[in-house]
Amino acid sequence: MANKLLELVNALGRDAALAAEYEADPDAVLARYGLSDEQKAAMKAGDCAAVAKLCGGDSDSYYANNTTIKAYDHKDDEY
């Protein structure tokens, strides 16, 4: 069985549009991924240890979820 929470965490790290949608309406994104109430609560609380555990790691295992990496469009930046 696929881990929907891990799928969401990974998607948030690679999809800037999803990350922006999550910031604007986390409940809608969490519902769309079909997470349990426990998973939703951990995400909304920003509880990295709980999210790591629910993703299948232990509380010290932040490899997949301690940070959401956002992609930014830097087309207007001057170098």
Protein Blocks (a to p, Z undefined) as FASTA:
>chain_A
ZZfklmmmmmmmmmmklmmmmmmmmmlmmmmnopafklmmmmmnopaklmmmmnopafkl
mklmmpccddddfklpcZZ
